[in-house]
Amino acid sequence: MVNIPKKKVGIVACSGEELAEGTVTRLAALKVLEHLRPADTVTICLPLFLAGGEGDRAFARFYPTIAVDGCELRCAARNRDVFEQASRQLGGERPGC
Amino acid sequence: MTGAKQKHSVIIVPCSGIGKTYGTVSREAAYYLTEDARPAETRLVPLSLLVLGDEAARAALADSPAVTIDGCKLACATKMVEECGGSVAREFAVLEVYRRNKQFKPKGIAELNEGGQQLAQALAQEIAAVVDTLVSEESERGENG
């Protein structure tokens, strides 16, 4: 069983390398994590879900998350929703490619 | 996805690692490469779009070779490009580059220290050499084909 910290909120930031807004979301997430709420938050890396990041998957399954998106595609929110559902369904299909 | 497709473009897919120094180095290296070192020959594709299954991002991978930059052993960027059917011409791992450039010790996440910036530039230069080779090979194929 993965060891998950208690009473934390996951920050899922847009990883948009292509847009300046993506950098803003990432820096905002890190500011929350490092300065504003360091004891209450963790960051969640979206691609880690696909790569088998068990800690991230388990966290999204049991704990609240906040998505921060940089554009109208809303990658962070959409991926978070998809993966939260997938995490609840063992053996569920993986999104994306 | 934005930006016009280049004739001989190489797709650059960096790790999107948030919260870790090596992830930031991978992203900074991608920026150096695509904005300063080889802007005409490279095109950055965000990993999150591939995860989302964005059609334009997938199409870009179908048309051009990809160079991936991973910040940790999970190799998300490389795995995702392969899962999307892309051709990984070369995969870089920040840790390996650091082992070759131990004088540049990276620190910081939101903002890299000087060592981190130098490591990112060193990584970008290594990738630039690979890009030059790929573009050259592509040009030769175009001339012969």
gemmi code that builds the backbone of each chain (N, CA, C; Angstrom):
import gemmi

chains = {
    "A": [
        ("MET", (0.846, -1.196, 0.000), (0.000, 0.000, 0.000), (0.879, 1.243, 0.000)),
        ("VAL", (0.510, 2.177, -0.827), (1.290, 3.402, -0.927), (1.078, 4.253, 0.329)),
        ("ASN", (2.156, 4.821, 0.824), (2.070, 5.674, 1.996), (1.665, 7.085, 1.575)),
        ("ILE", (0.454, 7.484, 1.894), (-0.065, 8.780, 1.461), (-0.177, 9.725, 2.646)),
        ("PRO", (0.333, 10.945, 2.499), (0.179, 11.901, 3.592), (-1.282, 12.254, 3.800)),
        ("LYS", (-1.624, 12.561, 5.036), (-3.029, 12.836, 5.346), (-3.367, 14.313, 5.166)),
        ("LYS", (-4.613, 14.562, 4.820), (-5.157, 15.911, 4.738), (-4.330, 16.836, 3.853)),
        ("LYS", (-4.025, 16.350, 2.684), (-3.325, 17.200, 1.722), (-4.220, 17.438, 0.517)),
        ("VAL", (-3.960, 18.531, -0.150), (-4.671, 18.846, -1.391), (-3.663, 18.803, -2.537)),
        ("GLY", (-4.022, 18.129, -3.592), (-3.130, 18.025, -4.745), (-3.341, 19.176, -5.708)),
        ("ILE", (-2.252, 19.778, -6.141), (-2.312, 20.838, -7.141), (-1.873, 20.250, -8.480)),
        ("VAL", (-2.777, 20.236, -9.429), (-2.469, 19.705, -10.751), (-2.348, 20.882, -11.702)),
        ("ALA", (-1.126, 21.247, -12.019), (-0.917, 22.419, -12.874), (-0.811, 22.006, -14.331)),
        ("CYS", (-1.276, 22.863, -15.197), (-1.056, 22.714, -16.633), (0.452, 22.604, -16.861)),
        ("SER", (0.831, 21.730, -17.754), (2.263, 21.596, -18.037), (2.620, 22.289, -19.330)),
        ("GLY", (1.757, 23.195, -19.745), (1.901, 23.781, -21.072), (3.226, 24.453, -21.337)),
        ("GLU", (4.155, 23.688, -21.887), (5.463, 24.260, -22.211), (5.371, 25.227, -23.369)),
        ("GLU", (4.313, 25.102, -24.139), (4.207, 25.868, -25.381), (3.717, 27.291, -25.156)),
        ("LEU", (3.060, 27.529, -24.034), (2.441, 28.825, -23.784), (2.980, 29.453, -22.502)),
        ("ALA", (3.054, 30.778, -22.516), (3.494, 31.478, -21.305), (2.527, 31.235, -20.155)),
        ("GLU", (1.255, 31.094, -20.493), (0.256, 30.845, -19.445), (0.533, 29.535, -18.709)),
        ("GLY", (1.087, 28.576, -19.428), (1.446, 27.310, -18.789), (2.513, 27.513, -17.727)),
        ("THR", (3.466, 28.362, -18.040), (4.512, 28.673, -17.061), (3.918, 29.383, -15.848)),
        ("VAL", (2.946, 30.258, -16.104), (2.292, 30.961, -14.990), (1.607, 29.964, -14.055)),
        ("THR", (0.920, 28.994, -14.626), (0.226, 28.011, -13.776), (1.214, 27.202, -12.953)),
        ("ARG", (2.301, 26.837, -13.585), (3.297, 26.020, -12.876), (3.943, 26.810, -11.742)),
        ("LEU", (4.269, 28.070, -12.029), (4.891, 28.902, -10.994), (3.902, 29.187, -9.857)),
        ("ALA", (2.636, 29.364, -10.225), (1.624, 29.584, -9.191), (1.490, 28.354, -8.303)),
        ("ALA", (1.481, 27.189, -8.927), (1.374, 25.946, -8.154), (2.562, 25.785, -7.212)),
        ("LEU", (3.733, 26.109, -7.720), (4.924, 25.974, -6.887), (4.945, 27.005, -5.758)),
        ("LYS", (4.379, 28.193, -6.017), (4.323, 29.203, -4.961), (3.413, 28.726, -3.831)),
        ("VAL", (2.300, 28.110, -4.201), (1.412, 27.548, -3.175), (2.135, 26.454, -2.405)),
        ("LEU", (2.794, 25.592, -3.158), (3.460, 24.443, -2.545), (4.614, 24.854, -1.636)),
        ("GLU", (5.406, 25.810, -2.090), (6.628, 26.143, -1.355), (6.433, 27.237, -0.313)),
        ("HIS", (5.484, 28.168, -0.564), (5.398, 29.334, 0.315), (4.051, 29.512, 1.011)),
        ("LEU", (2.965, 29.361, 0.254), (1.659, 29.718, 0.822), (1.059, 28.607, 1.678)),
        ("ARG", (1.104, 27.364, 1.176), (0.511, 26.239, 1.914), (1.415, 25.013, 1.844)),
        ("PRO", (2.641, 25.151, 2.285), (3.568, 24.016, 2.136), (3.154, 22.779, 2.928)),
        ("ALA", (2.448, 22.977, 4.021), (2.076, 21.829, 4.855), (0.811, 21.138, 4.361)),
        ("ASP", (0.092, 21.801, 3.487), (-1.237, 21.293, 3.109), (-1.344, 20.841, 1.657)),
        ("THR", (-0.313, 21.034, 0.894), (-0.432, 20.745, -0.544), (0.708, 19.864, -1.050)),
        ("VAL", (0.406, 19.187, -2.138), (1.432, 18.474, -2.901), (1.174, 18.785, -4.372)),
        ("THR", (2.179, 18.624, -5.199), (1.950, 18.786, -6.634), (1.801, 17.412, -7.265)),
        ("ILE", (0.980, 17.352, -8.270), (0.766, 16.104, -8.990), (1.187, 16.305, -10.436)),
        ("CYS", (2.025, 15.423, -10.904), (2.504, 15.498, -12.281), (1.616, 14.617, -13.147)),
        ("LEU", (0.920, 15.231, -14.086), (-0.031, 14.483, -14.918), (0.586, 13.295, -15.655)),
        ("PRO", (1.683, 13.493, -16.369), (2.226, 12.366, -17.122), (2.630, 11.183, -16.247)),
        ("LEU", (2.890, 11.441, -14.984), (3.260, 10.344, -14.092), (2.148, 9.306, -13.967)),
        ("PHE", (0.924, 9.729, -14.139), (-0.180, 8.776, -14.094), (0.038, 7.684, -15.147)),
        ("LEU", (0.367, 8.147, -16.336), (0.549, 7.176, -17.422), (1.804, 6.346, -17.232)),
        ("ALA", (2.824, 6.967, -16.671), (4.085, 6.252, -16.513), (4.057, 5.304, -15.318)),
        ("GLY", (2.959, 5.272, -14.623), (2.848, 4.322, -13.520), (3.192, 4.902, -12.177)),
        ("GLY", (2.954, 6.203, -12.005), (3.214, 6.819, -10.713), (2.143, 6.424, -9.702)),
        ("GLU", (2.397, 5.363, -8.972), (1.379, 4.820, -8.064), (0.975, 5.830, -6.997)),
        ("GLY", (1.948, 6.589, -6.513), (1.636, 7.566, -5.482), (0.671, 8.614, -5.985)),
        ("ASP", (0.914, 9.100, -7.202), (0.041, 10.114, -7.781), (-1.354, 9.560, -8.045)),
        ("ARG", (-1.402, 8.345, -8.559), (-2.702, 7.736, -8.845), (-3.507, 7.533, -7.568)),
        ("ALA", (-2.834, 7.020, -6.558), (-3.533, 6.760, -5.306), (-4.003, 8.058, -4.673)),
        ("PHE", (-3.172, 9.081, -4.770), (-3.546, 10.366, -4.186), (-4.820, 10.907, -4.835)),
        ("ALA", (-4.844, 10.907, -6.162), (-6.003, 11.444, -6.881), (-7.261, 10.630, -6.615)),
        ("ARG", (-7.061, 9.397, -6.228), (-8.217, 8.543, -5.949), (-8.860, 8.899, -4.621)),
        ("PHE", (-8.048, 9.278, -3.655), (-8.573, 9.439, -2.296), (-8.609, 10.881, -1.804)),
        ("TYR", (-7.908, 11.783, -2.463), (-7.783, 13.134, -1.918), (-8.247, 14.198, -2.923)),
        ("PRO", (-8.651, 15.359, -2.429), (-9.108, 16.416, -3.342), (-7.954, 17.005, -4.147)),
        ("THR", (-8.268, 17.419, -5.343), (-7.244, 18.038, -6.185), (-7.777, 19.336, -6.787)),
        ("ILE", (-6.882, 20.248, -7.063), (-7.224, 21.514, -7.710), (-6.445, 21.596, -9.014)),
        ("ALA", (-7.163, 21.756, -10.104), (-6.515, 21.869, -11.408), (-6.312, 23.336, -11.765)),
        ("VAL", (-5.138, 23.636, -12.298), (-4.825, 25.007, -12.718), (-4.452, 24.959, -14.194)),
        ("ASP", (-5.313, 25.515, -15.040), (-5.091, 25.412, -16.480), (-4.633, 26.720, -17.098)),
        ("GLY", (-3.892, 26.603, -18.178), (-3.344, 27.781, -18.840), (-4.082, 28.183, -20.105)),
        ("CYS", (-4.919, 27.297, -20.624), (-5.664, 27.659, -21.828), (-6.990, 26.921, -21.873)),
        ("GLU", (-7.732, 27.179, -22.936), (-9.086, 26.640, -22.995), (-9.126, 25.135, -23.197)),
        ("LEU", (-8.009, 24.536, -23.533), (-8.002, 23.077, -23.685), (-8.195, 22.366, -22.345)),
        ("ARG", (-7.854, 23.031, -21.294), (-8.062, 22.533, -19.923), (-7.480, 21.123, -19.728)),
        ("CYS", (-6.254, 20.948, -20.140), (-5.603, 19.642, -20.028), (-5.576, 19.150, -18.588)),
        ("ALA", (-5.256, 20.034, -17.672), (-5.107, 19.608, -16.276), (-6.426, 19.094, -15.716)),
        ("ALA", (-7.474, 19.871, -15.899), (-8.770, 19.467, -15.352), (-9.293, 18.216, -16.028)),
        ("ARG", (-9.169, 18.173, -17.335), (-9.708, 17.025, -18.060), (-8.930, 15.752, -17.738)),
        ("ASN", (-7.629, 15.876, -17.717), (-6.828, 14.696, -17.381), (-7.066, 14.247, -15.945)),
        ("ARG", (-7.157, 15.210, -15.064), (-7.410, 14.855, -13.671), (-8.721, 14.082, -13.546)),
        ("ASP", (-9.763, 14.592, -14.206), (-11.064, 13.919, -14.127), (-10.991, 12.508, -14.691)),
        ("VAL", (-10.329, 12.395, -15.832), (-10.225, 11.082, -16.474), (-9.459, 10.103, -15.584)),
        ("PHE", (-8.368, 10.599, -15.020), (-7.544, 9.701, -14.228), (-8.161, 9.382, -12.873)),
        ("GLU", (-8.917, 10.307, -12.354), (-9.627, 9.994, -11.112), (-10.607, 8.859, -11.360)),
        ("GLN", (-11.272, 8.914, -12.502), (-12.211, 7.836, -12.833), (-11.462, 6.537, -13.077)),
        ("ALA", (-10.362, 6.646, -13.829), (-9.594, 5.439, -14.132), (-9.021, 4.805, -12.872)),
        ("SER", (-8.648, 5.658, -11.932), (-8.074, 5.142, -10.692), (-9.099, 4.347, -9.897)),
        ("ARG", (-10.366, 4.712, -10.084), (-11.411, 4.015, -9.350), (-11.802, 2.709, -10.040)),
        ("GLN", (-11.393, 2.587, -11.282), (-11.762, 1.379, -12.029), (-10.488, 0.586, -12.310)),
        ("LEU", (-10.248, -0.396, -11.540), (-9.051, -1.204, -11.741), (-9.095, -1.789, -13.137)),
        ("GLY", (-8.013, -1.626, -13.865), (-7.969, -2.155, -15.202), (-8.680, -1.302, -16.220)),
        ("GLY", (-9.085, -0.096, -15.816), (-9.782, 0.782, -16.750), (-8.874, 1.224, -17.877)),
        ("GLU", (-9.487, 1.617, -19.004), (-8.690, 2.041, -20.150), (-7.956, 3.318, -19.853)),
        ("ARG", (-6.780, 3.427, -20.431), (-5.988, 4.632, -20.250), (-6.357, 5.655, -21.301)),
        ("PRO", (-6.416, 6.922, -20.889), (-6.791, 7.959, -21.832), (-5.648, 8.331, -22.753)),
        ("GLY", (-5.916, 9.291, -23.613), (-4.891, 9.799, -24.513), (-4.572, 8.795, -25.588)),
        ("CYS", (-3.291, 8.738, -25.968), (-2.892, 7.833, -27.042), (-2.929, 6.412, -26.536)),
    ],
    "B": [
        ("MET", (-2.325, 23.225, -30.138), (-1.085, 23.289, -30.908), (-1.093, 24.538, -31.771)),
        ("THR", (0.032, 25.204, -31.785), (0.160, 26.388, -32.617), (1.468, 26.327, -33.380)),
        ("GLY", (1.599, 27.209, -34.355), (2.853, 27.306, -35.084), (2.820, 26.506, -36.368)),
        ("ALA", (3.458, 27.067, -37.393), (3.471, 26.395, -38.679), (4.480, 25.259, -38.679)),
        ("LYS", (4.188, 24.246, -39.447), (5.077, 23.106, -39.512), (6.312, 23.462, -40.338)),
        ("GLN", (7.478, 23.173, -39.819), (8.701, 23.447, -40.544), (8.975, 22.307, -41.507)),
        ("LYS", (9.749, 22.630, -42.541), (10.061, 21.619, -43.538), (10.859, 20.476, -42.921)),
        ("HIS", (11.849, 20.821, -42.112), (12.661, 19.791, -41.482), (12.596, 19.967, -39.975)),
        ("SER", (11.469, 19.769, -39.404), (11.345, 20.014, -37.974), (11.586, 18.743, -37.174)),
        ("VAL", (12.173, 18.947, -36.036), (12.370, 17.872, -35.068), (11.506, 18.212, -33.863)),
        ("ILE", (10.719, 17.261, -33.438), (9.826, 17.500, -32.319), (10.577, 17.314, -31.004)),
        ("ILE", (10.426, 18.281, -30.138), (11.076, 18.217, -28.830), (9.994, 18.039, -27.757)),
        ("VAL", (10.110, 16.981, -26.991), (9.121, 16.711, -25.942), (9.844, 16.602, -24.596)),
        ("PRO", (9.770, 17.658, -23.795), (10.438, 17.590, -22.488), (9.521, 17.001, -21.417)),
        ("CYS", (10.131, 16.507, -20.399), (9.435, 16.093, -19.184), (8.655, 17.290, -18.639)),
        ("SER", (7.472, 17.035, -18.131), (6.680, 18.116, -17.546), (6.784, 18.116, -16.030)),
        ("GLY", (7.792, 17.474, -15.547), (7.937, 17.281, -14.108), (7.813, 18.579, -13.317)),
        ("ILE", (6.832, 18.614, -12.475), (6.653, 19.776, -11.615), (7.071, 19.363, -10.214)),
        ("GLY", (7.814, 20.208, -9.572), (8.216, 19.894, -8.209), (9.578, 19.251, -8.084)),
        ("LYS", (10.265, 19.050, -9.198), (11.604, 18.456, -9.130), (12.573, 19.249, -10.007)),
        ("THR", (13.788, 19.373, -9.497), (14.785, 20.199, -10.189), (15.085, 19.687, -11.592)),
        ("TYR", (15.255, 18.373, -11.727), (15.604, 17.838, -13.050), (14.495, 18.073, -14.073)),
        ("GLY", (13.264, 18.083, -13.606), (12.150, 18.391, -14.511), (12.263, 19.809, -15.033)),
        ("THR", (12.621, 20.717, -14.149), (12.798, 22.108, -14.560), (13.966, 22.244, -15.533)),
        ("VAL", (15.031, 21.500, -15.279), (16.174, 21.537, -16.197), (15.755, 21.058, -17.587)),
        ("SER", (14.967, 20.003, -17.636), (14.538, 19.468, -18.940), (13.715, 20.503, -19.701)),
        ("ARG", (12.850, 21.179, -18.986), (11.991, 22.174, -19.633), (12.819, 23.385, -20.084)),
        ("GLU", (13.726, 23.836, -19.232), (14.565, 24.982, -19.594), (15.435, 24.651, -20.803)),
        ("ALA", (15.945, 23.429, -20.841), (16.763, 23.021, -21.993), (15.930, 23.057, -23.269)),
        ("ALA", (14.690, 22.605, -23.163), (13.797, 22.629, -24.332), (13.562, 24.058, -24.794)),
        ("TYR", (13.434, 24.984, -23.841), (13.231, 26.386, -24.213), (14.472, 26.967, -24.884)),
        ("TYR", (15.636, 26.685, -24.319), (16.880, 27.172, -24.943), (16.975, 26.685, -26.383)),
        ("LEU", (16.648, 25.425, -26.545), (16.786, 24.810, -27.857), (15.795, 25.381, -28.861)),
        ("THR", (14.531, 25.420, -28.478), (13.486, 25.802, -29.437), (13.364, 27.313, -29.639)),
        ("GLU", (13.866, 28.094, -28.670), (13.742, 29.546, -28.798), (15.049, 30.216, -29.208)),
        ("ASP", (16.175, 29.619, -28.822), (17.458, 30.282, -29.065), (18.398, 29.497, -29.986)),
        ("ALA", (18.634, 28.233, -29.639), (19.666, 27.477, -30.364), (19.206, 27.013, -31.743)),
        ("ARG", (18.030, 26.392, -31.832), (17.556, 25.854, -33.116), (16.071, 26.159, -33.328)),
        ("PRO", (15.706, 27.426, -33.329), (14.275, 27.757, -33.445), (13.653, 27.338, -34.778)),
        ("ALA", (14.449, 27.341, -35.842), (13.898, 27.024, -37.163), (13.780, 25.524, -37.401)),
        ("GLU", (14.545, 24.762, -36.662), (14.582, 23.323, -36.923), (13.795, 22.497, -35.919)),
        ("THR", (13.353, 23.130, -34.853), (12.702, 22.353, -33.791), (11.311, 22.893, -33.481)),
        ("ARG", (10.549, 22.042, -32.904), (9.183, 22.407, -32.539), (8.850, 21.710, -31.219)),
        ("LEU", (8.419, 22.470, -30.251), (8.136, 21.919, -28.935), (6.697, 21.408, -28.876)),
        ("VAL", (6.528, 20.190, -28.419), (5.184, 19.634, -28.225), (5.005, 19.343, -26.738)),
        ("PRO", (4.001, 19.962, -26.124), (3.784, 19.755, -24.684), (3.327, 18.332, -24.384)),
        ("LEU", (3.898, 17.778, -23.355), (3.567, 16.409, -22.964), (2.095, 16.270, -22.573)),
        ("SER", (1.558, 17.326, -21.974), (0.170, 17.238, -21.520), (-0.794, 17.062, -22.688)),
        ("LEU", (-0.469, 17.655, -23.824), (-1.338, 17.481, -24.991), (-1.306, 16.047, -25.500)),
        ("LEU", (-0.150, 15.425, -25.399), (-0.059, 14.018, -25.805), (-0.851, 13.147, -24.849)),
        ("VAL", (-0.747, 13.460, -23.572), (-1.500, 12.696, -22.577), (-3.000, 12.819, -22.850)),
        ("LEU", (-3.382, 14.015, -23.273), (-4.797, 14.274, -23.531), (-5.256, 13.650, -24.843)),
        ("GLY", (-4.318, 13.269, -25.694), (-4.677, 12.683, -26.977), (-4.982, 13.716, -28.043)),
        ("ASP", (-4.373, 14.896, -27.916), (-4.603, 15.972, -28.872), (-4.192, 15.539, -30.285)),
        ("GLU", (-5.105, 15.715, -31.228), (-4.878, 15.236, -32.595), (-3.705, 15.945, -33.271)),
        ("ALA", (-3.624, 17.258, -33.084), (-2.541, 18.012, -33.727), (-1.185, 17.587, -33.182)),
        ("ALA", (-1.130, 17.334, -31.895), (0.133, 16.898, -31.290), (0.529, 15.523, -31.812)),
        ("ARG", (-0.435, 14.644, -31.928), (-0.161, 13.311, -32.453), (0.265, 13.376, -33.914)),
        ("ALA", (-0.384, 14.266, -34.661), (-0.039, 14.406, -36.076), (1.392, 14.914, -36.239)),
        ("ALA", (1.792, 15.808, -35.358), (3.160, 16.332, -35.422), (4.160, 15.205, -35.219)),
        ("LEU", (3.845, 14.297, -34.317), (4.746, 13.168, -34.058), (4.797, 12.220, -35.248)),
        ("ALA", (3.695, 12.136, -35.951), (3.651, 11.218, -37.088), (4.516, 11.709, -38.232)),
        ("ASP", (4.711, 13.025, -38.297), (5.412, 13.618, -39.438), (6.909, 13.807, -39.223)),
        ("SER", (7.337, 13.838, -37.969), (8.730, 14.223, -37.709), (9.348, 13.364, -36.614)),
        ("PRO", (10.663, 13.240, -36.648), (11.336, 12.518, -35.557), (11.239, 13.318, -34.263)),
        ("ALA", (11.267, 12.624, -33.160), (11.154, 13.285, -31.855), (12.399, 13.067, -31.012)),
        ("VAL", (12.743, 14.081, -30.274), (13.787, 13.977, -29.258), (13.113, 14.228, -27.913)),
        ("THR", (13.263, 13.290, -27.004), (12.618, 13.419, -25.703), (13.637, 13.783, -24.633)),
        ("ILE", (13.177, 14.515, -23.629), (14.038, 14.910, -22.510), (13.328, 14.506, -21.223)),
        ("ASP", (13.894, 13.553, -20.520), (13.259, 13.071, -19.300), (14.021, 13.520, -18.054)),
        ("GLY", (13.243, 13.839, -17.040), (13.833, 14.323, -15.803), (14.072, 13.241, -14.765)),
        ("CYS", (13.464, 12.072, -14.970), (13.696, 10.981, -14.013), (13.576, 9.649, -14.725)),
        ("LYS", (13.819, 8.587, -13.971), (13.893, 7.262, -14.586), (12.539, 6.764, -15.086)),
        ("LEU", (11.459, 7.402, -14.685), (10.148, 6.990, -15.180), (9.990, 7.280, -16.668)),
        ("ALA", (10.776, 8.226, -17.148), (10.834, 8.510, -18.591), (9.460, 8.744, -19.202)),
        ("CYS", (8.679, 9.600, -18.595), (7.313, 9.883, -19.074), (7.301, 10.371, -20.516)),
        ("ALA", (8.214, 11.274, -20.840), (8.204, 11.856, -22.183), (8.454, 10.782, -23.239)),
        ("THR", (9.445, 9.978, -23.008), (9.769, 8.920, -23.977), (8.628, 7.916, -24.092)),
        ("LYS", (8.104, 7.491, -22.962), (7.010, 6.515, -22.995), (5.791, 7.063, -23.721)),
        ("MET", (5.497, 8.330, -23.466), (4.287, 8.906, -24.055), (4.427, 9.059, -25.559)),
        ("VAL", (5.588, 9.479, -26.011), (5.810, 9.606, -27.456), (5.681, 8.237, -28.121)),
        ("GLU", (6.253, 7.233, -27.497), (6.167, 5.882, -28.074), (4.726, 5.387, -28.078)),
        ("GLU", (4.003, 5.664, -27.014), (2.608, 5.222, -26.955), (1.759, 5.917, -28.008)),
        ("CYS", (2.174, 7.125, -28.383), (1.425, 7.868, -29.397), (1.863, 7.499, -30.807)),
        ("GLY", (2.754, 6.534, -30.911), (3.193, 6.089, -32.220), (4.295, 6.927, -32.824)),
        ("GLY", (4.890, 7.799, -32.040), (5.966, 8.642, -32.544), (7.285, 7.897, -32.624)),
        ("SER", (8.194, 8.463, -33.389), (9.516, 7.882, -33.543), (10.508, 8.650, -32.679)),
        ("VAL", (11.000, 7.997, -31.626), (11.968, 8.654, -30.739), (13.352, 8.491, -31.345)),
        ("ALA", (13.836, 9.564, -31.946), (15.150, 9.515, -32.579), (16.257, 9.473, -31.529)),
        ("ARG", (16.008, 10.131, -30.422), (17.014, 10.137, -29.354), (16.331, 10.541, -28.055)),
        ("GLU", (16.651, 9.845, -26.996), (16.104, 10.212, -25.701), (17.216, 10.673, -24.772)),
        ("PHE", (16.987, 11.784, -24.134), (17.962, 12.342, -23.196), (17.417, 12.236, -21.784)),
        ("ALA", (18.302, 11.925, -20.859), (17.947, 11.917, -19.441), (18.797, 12.967, -18.746)),
        ("VAL", (18.153, 13.843, -18.019), (18.876, 14.951, -17.384), (19.977, 14.430, -16.457)),
        ("LEU", (19.669, 13.344, -15.755), (20.660, 12.801, -14.822), (21.937, 12.378, -15.547)),
        ("GLU", (21.777, 11.777, -16.708), (22.945, 11.354, -17.479), (23.760, 12.561, -17.929)),
        ("VAL", (23.056, 13.602, -18.327), (23.753, 14.822, -18.766), (24.483, 15.450, -17.583)),
        ("TYR", (23.850, 15.393, -16.421), (24.509, 15.940, -15.226), (25.778, 15.159, -14.906)),
        ("ARG", (25.728, 13.844, -15.087), (26.921, 13.025, -14.822), (28.080, 13.406, -15.738)),
        ("ARG", (27.727, 13.902, -16.907), (28.775, 14.351, -17.836), (29.203, 15.791, -17.573)),
        ("ASN", (28.406, 16.487, -16.775), (28.688, 17.910, -16.515), (28.535, 18.213, -15.024)),
        ("LYS", (29.308, 17.506, -14.211), (29.101, 17.621, -12.772), (29.505, 18.976, -12.202)),
        ("GLN", (30.161, 19.771, -13.028), (30.490, 21.119, -12.557), (29.243, 22.005, -12.471)),
        ("PHE", (28.178, 21.571, -13.146), (26.917, 22.334, -13.123), (25.918, 21.631, -12.206)),
        ("LYS", (25.911, 21.993, -10.948), (25.010, 21.331, -10.004), (23.700, 22.113, -9.921)),
        ("PRO", (22.606, 21.490, -10.367), (21.332, 22.224, -10.398), (20.646, 22.256, -9.040)),
        ("LYS", (20.073, 23.384, -8.736), (19.241, 23.535, -7.540), (18.087, 24.474, -7.887)),
        ("GLY", (17.004, 24.314, -7.133), (15.836, 25.154, -7.374), (14.812, 24.442, -8.239)),
        ("ILE", (13.591, 24.873, -8.116), (12.508, 24.268, -8.900), (11.787, 25.348, -9.704)),
        ("ALA", (11.168, 26.268, -8.990), (10.505, 27.362, -9.691), (11.528, 28.188, -10.464)),
        ("GLU", (12.698, 28.352, -9.855), (13.765, 29.115, -10.504), (15.078, 28.382, -10.299)),
        ("LEU", (15.717, 28.035, -11.396), (16.979, 27.304, -11.307), (18.119, 28.219, -10.878)),
        ("ASN", (19.076, 27.635, -10.169), (20.277, 28.394, -9.850), (21.167, 28.485, -11.099)),
        ("GLU", (22.300, 29.136, -10.946), (23.196, 29.318, -12.090), (23.651, 27.973, -12.647)),
        ("GLY", (23.948, 27.043, -11.741), (24.372, 25.714, -12.184), (23.280, 25.017, -12.990)),
        ("GLY", (22.060, 25.171, -12.554), (20.940, 24.570, -13.267), (20.765, 25.166, -14.649)),
        ("GLN", (20.910, 26.484, -14.728), (20.807, 27.147, -16.033), (21.919, 26.676, -16.975)),
        ("GLN", (23.123, 26.529, -16.412), (24.239, 26.082, -17.246), (24.056, 24.635, -17.687)),
        ("LEU", (23.522, 23.815, -16.771), (23.262, 22.430, -17.143), (22.220, 22.356, -18.250)),
        ("ALA", (21.178, 23.194, -18.143), (20.145, 23.220, -19.170), (20.728, 23.643, -20.518)),
        ("GLN", (21.646, 24.604, -20.488), (22.257, 25.038, -21.739), (23.165, 23.958, -22.315)),
        ("ALA", (23.881, 23.261, -21.427), (24.732, 22.163, -21.899), (23.880, 21.072, -22.534)),
        ("LEU", (22.775, 20.766, -21.898), (21.854, 19.771, -22.438), (21.305, 20.224, -23.789)),
        ("ALA", (20.938, 21.500, -23.858), (20.406, 22.031, -25.112), (21.440, 21.931, -26.237)),
        ("GLN", (22.696, 22.149, -25.915), (23.734, 22.047, -26.942), (23.903, 20.611, -27.423)),
        ("GLU", (23.793, 19.665, -26.483), (23.880, 18.255, -26.890), (22.730, 17.896, -27.824)),
        ("ILE", (21.565, 18.379, -27.479), (20.395, 18.077, -28.313), (20.518, 18.778, -29.661)),
        ("ALA", (21.058, 19.987, -29.648), (21.217, 20.736, -30.902), (22.078, 19.955, -31.895)),
        ("ALA", (23.108, 19.285, -31.375), (23.968, 18.482, -32.251), (23.176, 17.332, -32.866)),
        ("VAL", (22.322, 16.742, -32.079), (21.474, 15.656, -32.592), (20.489, 16.194, -33.625)),
        ("VAL", (19.934, 17.358, -33.339), (18.989, 17.977, -34.282), (19.678, 18.239, -35.623)),
        ("ASP", (20.909, 18.746, -35.559), (21.639, 19.019, -36.796), (21.801, 17.749, -37.625)),
        ("THR", (22.118, 16.660, -36.948), (22.281, 15.383, -37.648), (20.965, 14.927, -38.268)),
        ("LEU", (19.905, 15.021, -37.506), (18.594, 14.579, -38.003), (18.145, 15.408, -39.202)),
        ("VAL", (18.343, 16.710, -39.103), (17.940, 17.596, -40.201), (18.772, 17.314, -41.446)),
        ("SER", (20.069, 17.083, -41.230), (20.948, 16.779, -42.347), (20.531, 15.485, -43.036)),
        ("GLU", (20.234, 14.473, -42.227), (19.800, 13.192, -42.789), (18.486, 13.355, -43.549)),
        ("GLU", (17.611, 14.160, -42.989), (16.311, 14.389, -43.625), (16.491, 15.103, -44.955)),
        ("SER", (17.415, 16.070, -44.985), (17.677, 16.799, -46.227), (18.245, 15.878, -47.293)),
        ("GLU", (19.148, 15.005, -46.866), (19.747, 14.061, -47.825), (18.694, 13.124, -48.389)),
        ("ARG", (17.804, 12.673, -47.522), (16.732, 11.790, -47.997), (15.833, 12.526, -48.987)),
        ("GLY", (15.576, 13.801, -48.683), (14.729, 14.590, -49.562), (15.353, 14.796, -50.930)),
        ("GLU", (16.675, 15.026, -50.923), (17.356, 15.241, -52.196), (17.425, 13.962, -53.012)),
        ("ASN", (17.624, 12.839, -52.320), (17.732, 11.558, -53.026), (16.365, 10.992, -53.403)),
        ("GLY", (15.360, 11.395, -52.652), (14.038, 10.830, -52.906), (13.273, 11.681, -53.863)),
    ],
}
model = gemmi.Model(1)
for chain_id, residues in chains.items():
    chain = gemmi.Chain(chain_id)
    for i, (resn, *xyz) in enumerate(residues, 1):
        res = gemmi.Residue()
        res.name, res.seqid = resn, gemmi.SeqId(i, " ")
        for name, pos in zip(("N", "CA", "C"), xyz):
            atom = gemmi.Atom()
            atom.name, atom.element = name, gemmi.Element(name[0])
            atom.pos, atom.b_iso = gemmi.Position(*pos), 0.0
            res.add_atom(atom)
        chain.add_residue(res)
    model.add_chain(chain)
structure = gemmi.Structure()
structure.add_model(model)
structure.setup_entities()
